[in-house]
Amino acid sequence: MGGVDYPGGVREDGLPAALSDPARLAALEASGMIGSAPEQMFDDLTRLAVSVTGSAISAITFVGETRTYWKSVPHLPYGTVDEWQNAVGDSFCYFAVGAEGPFIVEDAEKDPRTAGHQAIGPWGVGAWAGFPIVTSDGQAIGTMCVIDASPRQWKTQDLETLAVLARAASNEINLRISLGATQTALSTAQVALHQAQGALANSRELARSLQDSLLPPALRPVPGIDASALYLPASGDADVVGDFYDLFHSRGPWWTAVLGDVCGKGTEAAKVTALARYTLRADAGDHLSPATVLGRLNAAMLAQRSPRFLTAVQATLRTTRAGVAGRLCLAGHPPALVRRATGRVQQVGTSGTLLGVLESVRLTDVRFRLAPGDLLFLYTDGACEARPDPQGPAPDRSIFDEGALAQALADTHGLDAAATTAQIARTLADHHGGWASDDTALLALRVPPPP
């Protein structure tokens, strides 16, 4: 299409010259992806992309010289190998391959690079965003993309997450190439093993990158409230886990704080985390009752056949002349803690049903107030189930339970939100000796005392 600047130039048919590059085609052949059937690992990535971006479609494809091979298009039933491919010019996938980088379109009909493209009608392309799947030697062999039927402005965080998912797909391909080379070339086994180890290290880094993408990069400032959050990863854990927190404006004077814990780890847990954050943000502006919002999240999880359940605590709050007033709901989650300005600590919340399992759940809103100097503390169970390494020398096997956590919070009397979460983190580390058995999320909201 007109206006696209491909680093390698174009062929006579106007498509990127890179599509015919022998080195690129050799890398595609080595990947084993040409004509291959769908796989759960790739389907997990595309479903996660849909959950994170709210797009209608996500796909992973591999692009040959004349054909595009579909690897994961979860919204379409798998037919045969011949049915799951098309002419290379009949989709947008070659754009990112030819550009050797991201290709972002917010209005396909009006963008001069794509206007009039033959894929717009059949695929219902209003907006398109894609990143190349790249081998370890820099060959772009495929695309990870999301598609919306209507034009839209892509959010920076959505594109960053899509880039991480494309790198995860690339890493999986590179790992397979490395392992295949190991099996077929014993004379170069040591080199191939080194490549596989590098792919494993990349996988760990990508897992943490994906974990970070599911958390807000920074808490949004709330007028009249001092807020702080910390995420503490488990020791030696390379998998994506489901601890999450968020703090955002609901409507008018109301703000929402939420913290949750998805059962399990890996891509499935990340997918549920993304669904939870998206649903909570979408519904909190319409319903000021945390119990109602969490109930709607439960319904969404059941409708999506969520592979994991979760526990959560949500608070909807606003500032008043006397401090903060709000409502709080527990969904199978440990009770929230309030540290009063006097140093006294008390529990807040009525025990409720965890989400994603039962159609009928019991969720109760509890009102609370914070006066100047008071602090609301939310946490996942990693903070009240911390224990030392059982393989360590003469370990103290005692669990850092809810009572110990309440005492640790009382010991932070007078500290602001950031200093409070930091001291709780140090107290947990002192107890488990630097070996964390589970990931932990902490969120503190404090009404500053008068100057």
Residue, then its C-alpha position, 0 to 999 in steps of 0.5 A: m500500500g502507498g506510504v509504507d516505508y519498508p527497510g528492505g524496499v518492495r517487490e514488483d507486486g508492491l509487497p515488502a521485499a523482505l517477504s522473499d528474503p532467503a534467510r527469513l524464509a529459512a528461519l520460518e522453515a526452521s520454526g516448524m510453524i508453516g501449516s501447523a495446527p493451533e496450540q494452547m500456548f499460542d491461544d493463551l497469548t491471543r486470548l490474553a491480548v483480547s482481555v487486556t486491550g478489549s479488542a474483538i479479535s487477536a491473532i498469531t500468524f506466520v508469513g511466508e513468501t506468498r501465503t500467510y499461515w494462521k497459528s492462533v485465531p481463537h474466535l474462528p473454529y479450526g478447519t484444515v491446514d488449507e483453510w487456515q491460510n490465505a494469500v499474503g496480500d489478503s491480510f495486514c500481517y505482512f505490514a509488521v513483517g516488512a516494517e520489521g517493527p510495530f505497525i499501528v493503524e487507528d482508522a484503516e479506511k482513512d490511514p493512507r497506508t491501508a485505505g482501500h486494502q482488500a482485507i478491510g472488508p473480509w476481516g472487518v478491520g476498523a483498527w489494527a495493531g501488530f508486532p512482529i514475531v522475531t527469531s533470535d537472529g533478527q528475522a521477522i517471520g510472523t505477527m501478533c496482532v489485535i483487530d477492532a471492527s471500529p476505529r480506535q485510539w490504542k492506549t500506550q499500556d495496551l501496545e506495551t502489553l501487546a509488545v510483551l506478548a509478541r516477545a513471548a511468542s518469539n521466545e517460544i519459537n526461539l526455544r523450539i528452534s534451539l531445542g530442534a537444533t540440539q536434537t539434530a546437530l549433536s556436534t553443536a549441542q553445547v552452542a544450542l544448549h547455550q541458546a536454550q538457556g538464553a531463551l529460558a532467561n528471556s522467558r523469566e524476564l518476559a514473565r516479569s515484564l508481563q506481570d508489570s504490565l498487569l499492574p499500574p505503572a504508578l498510583r494516580p494521585v488522589p486529592g486528600i489521600d496519601a497512597s502507596a503500593l508495593y508488589l513483592p515477588a516470590s523467591g525464584d519464581a519466574d511465572v506470571v502470578g495473579d496478585f494485582y492492585d489498582l487505584f482509579h477515579s470512579r465518578g464525581p468525588w468517588w475513587t476505587a481501590v481494589l486488590g486481588d489474588v488470582c489462584g495459580k500462575g502462568t498465562e491463565a492467571a494473567k488472563v484472569t487478572a487482565l479480565a478482572r482489572y478491565t471489568l472492575r474499571a468498566d463497572a466501578g463508574d456505574h455502580l458505587s457499591p463494591a459488592t455490586v461491582l464484584g458480583r458483576l466480575n463474578a458473572a463475567m468470569l463465569a461467562q468467560r469460563s474463567p480457568r482460575f478463581l480469585t479473591a478480592v477486596q474493593a473499597t469505594l471512597r471519597t474525601t469529606r471535611a472530616g477525612v474519608a468515607g467509603r464502603l468496602c467489600l470482601a470476596g473470599h479475601p482477608p479482612a482489610l486493616v485500619r490503623r487509627a491515628t492513635g496506633r490502634v489497628q482494627q479489621v474491616g469487612t465481612s467475609g464473602t464468597l470468592l469469585g469465579v466458581l459459584e453463580s450465587v455469591r454472598l457479598t456485603d458492603v461495610r461502611f468505614r471512615l478514616a479521620p486525619g492520621d488514619l490509614l486503610f491497609l489492603y494486602t494479599d495472603g502472602a502478607c499473612e502466610a509468610r514463612p521461612d524457607p523449609q529447606g533452610p538451616a534450622p528454619d523457624r516454621s511459624i507462619f506470619d499470620e493475621g495477628a502478626l500482620a496487625q501488630a506489624l501495622a501497629d508498629t508503623h504508627g505515625l508513618d505515611a503510606a510509603a513508609t508504612t508499606a516499606q516497613i511492612a515489606r522489611t518485616l516480612a523479609d525479616h520473618h522469612g529470611g529473604w525467602a518469600s513463599d508467595d507473591t505479595a501485594l500491599l496497598a495503603l491509603r492514609v488521610p494526612p494529619p493536619p500540619 
